[in-house]
Amino acid sequence: MTPSHALERAFSRIDVSPGHARRQRLDAGERLTLARGDAALVYLRAGELTGRASQRSVCAVDAPSGSAAAIEGDRTLLAGDAVVALGCHALTLTSQSGAEVTVVPLTLTPTSDTRALPPVVFVSEFARAEPAAAGLAAHLGIPAPGAMGPRGGDTTICKLMVTTVLLSALRAWAATAREQTWPPRTDDPFLARVVSAVIDDPGREWTIDHLAALGAMSRSVFAARFRQVFGTSPASYVTEVRMRRAKELLDAGTGVSETSRALGYASDEGFRRAFRRHVGVAPSAWRAGRRELAV
């Protein structure tokens, strides 16, 4: 699987359900607070908001250019900007001069792909990059004349808009040069073939001899070349692929035994040891935790 295919797979797996949008006016000095566990999309209709970013917890995306970077410190948002908070920790947005916002509560089904995003994503100039979605966002949370409740179709429009913001953020984040790019990229066609083969079939019994043969190299040359390019051994890479796939399967509700068999482990206990050593918790605990987060 090539990096572009992996990204397309990430796009196709994002599953977000919006709640009822609300329109909110903030006076000068007033704060908008999202508690831990409260995932939400905030679209700034007018005015300004400033949020404080803890170290490496926030991704700032410039929507028109597609560039992204981790930031630390204060970040000011203007009309037409958006914020996506995944609920990993509390977030406070303060307006110095007043603001009008649309707030859409979110329920985001967690996967290994969505966890590639930082807890908070600031999207600058979203209205410029996605004018149609921003136009819809500006009217969300406004009841139709004479209506007692939310405007018909708000839920569908919210879902489309939120998905657009998340995909834009994920695409920009994946395109930047991070400390750990996934899947690993290389211009070497032989190593790229090895990487794609392991990702496509992580449950296969991958030996160093088999991997070296795929890369058309001797065992020693392949091992040295692989470590030089990717900074890890072939065996560690295979384990990384398996653990990432294991998280995906467990997130999707697959049982521990079924996941173990799918990834080629000889026993459930062997899989449990490998998962705990790599992730830090037992696969059953990971699966239970993901279910609680989804709820």
RARAGI-V145937 format. One record per pair of residues at least 6 apart in sequence whose ideal C-beta (glycine too) atoms are under 6 Angstrom apart, sorted by the first residue. I is the first residue (numbers start at 1). J is the second residue. D is the distance in whole Angstrom. If there is no record, write none. Layout:
# RARAGI-V145937
i=I j=J d=D
i=I j=J d=D
This chain:
# RARAGI-V145937
i=1 j=196 d=5
i=1 j=199 d=5
i=1 j=200 d=5
i=3 j=183 d=6
i=3 j=185 d=6
i=6 j=183 d=5
i=7 j=174 d=5
i=10 j=113 d=4
i=11 j=167 d=6
i=13 j=111 d=5
i=13 j=113 d=5
i=14 j=166 d=6
i=15 j=109 d=4
i=16 j=106 d=6
i=16 j=108 d=5
i=16 j=162 d=5
i=16 j=163 d=6
i=17 j=107 d=4
i=18 j=104 d=5
i=18 j=106 d=6
i=18 j=158 d=3
i=18 j=159 d=5
i=18 j=162 d=5
i=19 j=105 d=3
i=20 j=150 d=5
i=21 j=102 d=6
i=21 j=104 d=5
i=21 j=140 d=4
i=21 j=141 d=4
i=21 j=154 d=6
i=21 j=158 d=6
i=22 j=103 d=5
i=22 j=141 d=5
i=23 j=102 d=6
i=23 j=141 d=4
i=23 j=142 d=6
i=24 j=101 d=5
i=24 j=103 d=6
i=25 j=100 d=5
i=26 j=95 d=4
i=26 j=99 d=5
i=27 j=98 d=6
i=28 j=97 d=5
i=28 j=98 d=5
i=30 j=95 d=6
i=31 j=92 d=6
i=31 j=94 d=5
i=32 j=93 d=5
i=33 j=92 d=5
i=34 j=40 d=5
i=34 j=85 d=5
i=34 j=91 d=5
i=35 j=90 d=5
i=36 j=89 d=5
i=36 j=90 d=5
i=37 j=87 d=5
i=38 j=87 d=5
i=39 j=86 d=5
i=39 j=87 d=4
i=39 j=106 d=4
i=39 j=108 d=6
i=40 j=85 d=5
i=40 j=103 d=6
i=40 j=105 d=5
i=40 j=106 d=6
i=41 j=84 d=6
i=41 j=104 d=4
i=41 j=162 d=5
i=42 j=83 d=4
i=42 j=101 d=6
i=42 j=103 d=5
i=43 j=82 d=5
i=43 j=102 d=4
i=43 j=137 d=4
i=44 j=77 d=5
i=44 j=79 d=6
i=44 j=81 d=5
i=44 j=101 d=6
i=45 j=100 d=4
i=45 j=138 d=5
i=46 j=79 d=5
i=46 j=100 d=4
i=47 j=95 d=6
i=47 j=98 d=5
i=47 j=99 d=3
i=48 j=78 d=6
i=49 j=77 d=5
i=49 j=93 d=4
i=49 j=95 d=5
i=49 j=99 d=5
i=50 j=74 d=5
i=50 j=76 d=5
i=50 j=94 d=5
i=51 j=75 d=5
i=51 j=93 d=5
i=52 j=74 d=5
i=53 j=71 d=5
i=53 j=72 d=6
i=53 j=75 d=6
i=55 j=72 d=5
i=56 j=70 d=5
i=57 j=118 d=6
i=57 j=119 d=5
i=58 j=71 d=5
i=58 j=118 d=6
i=58 j=120 d=5
i=59 j=68 d=6
i=59 j=118 d=4
i=59 j=121 d=5
i=59 j=173 d=6
i=60 j=69 d=6
i=60 j=71 d=5
i=60 j=122 d=5
i=61 j=68 d=5
i=61 j=123 d=5
i=61 j=169 d=5
i=61 j=172 d=5
i=62 j=124 d=5
i=63 j=123 d=5
i=63 j=125 d=5
i=63 j=126 d=5
i=63 j=129 d=3
i=63 j=168 d=6
i=64 j=125 d=5
i=64 j=128 d=5
i=64 j=129 d=5
i=66 j=172 d=5
i=68 j=172 d=4
i=68 j=173 d=5
i=68 j=176 d=5
i=75 j=122 d=5
i=80 j=127 d=3
i=81 j=124 d=5
i=81 j=126 d=6
i=82 j=123 d=4
i=82 j=126 d=4
i=82 j=165 d=6
i=83 j=122 d=6
i=84 j=121 d=4
i=84 j=165 d=6
i=85 j=91 d=5
i=85 j=120 d=5
i=86 j=119 d=5
i=88 j=119 d=4
i=89 j=119 d=6
i=91 j=120 d=6
i=102 j=137 d=6
i=102 j=140 d=5
i=102 j=141 d=5
i=104 j=158 d=5
i=109 j=294 d=6
i=110 j=251 d=6
i=110 j=290 d=6
i=110 j=293 d=5
i=111 j=251 d=5
i=112 j=244 d=6
i=112 j=247 d=5
i=112 j=248 d=5
i=121 j=169 d=4
i=123 j=165 d=6
i=126 j=134 d=6
i=127 j=134 d=4
i=130 j=164 d=6
i=133 j=161 d=5
i=133 j=164 d=5
i=136 j=157 d=5
i=136 j=161 d=6
i=137 j=161 d=5
i=140 j=154 d=6
i=143 j=151 d=6
i=144 j=151 d=5
i=183 j=199 d=6
i=184 j=195 d=6
i=184 j=230 d=5
i=186 j=192 d=5
i=186 j=229 d=5
i=190 j=215 d=4
i=190 j=216 d=5
i=191 j=215 d=6
i=191 j=229 d=6
i=193 j=214 d=6
i=194 j=211 d=5
i=194 j=214 d=5
i=194 j=215 d=5
i=197 j=214 d=6
i=198 j=238 d=6
i=198 j=241 d=5
i=199 j=241 d=6
i=202 j=241 d=5
i=202 j=242 d=5
i=202 j=245 d=5
i=202 j=263 d=6
i=203 j=262 d=5
i=203 j=263 d=5
i=203 j=264 d=4
i=206 j=238 d=5
i=208 j=219 d=6
i=208 j=234 d=6
i=211 j=234 d=5
i=212 j=219 d=5
i=212 j=222 d=4
i=215 j=222 d=5
i=226 j=234 d=5
i=227 j=233 d=6
i=242 j=263 d=5
i=243 j=278 d=5
i=246 j=259 d=5
i=246 j=263 d=6
i=249 j=259 d=4
i=250 j=259 d=6
i=250 j=283 d=6
i=250 j=286 d=6
i=250 j=287 d=4
i=251 j=290 d=5
i=256 j=283 d=5
i=256 j=284 d=6
i=257 j=268 d=5
i=260 j=268 d=5
i=260 j=271 d=4
i=265 j=271 d=4
i=272 j=282 d=6
i=272 j=283 d=6
i=275 j=283 d=5
i=276 j=282 d=5
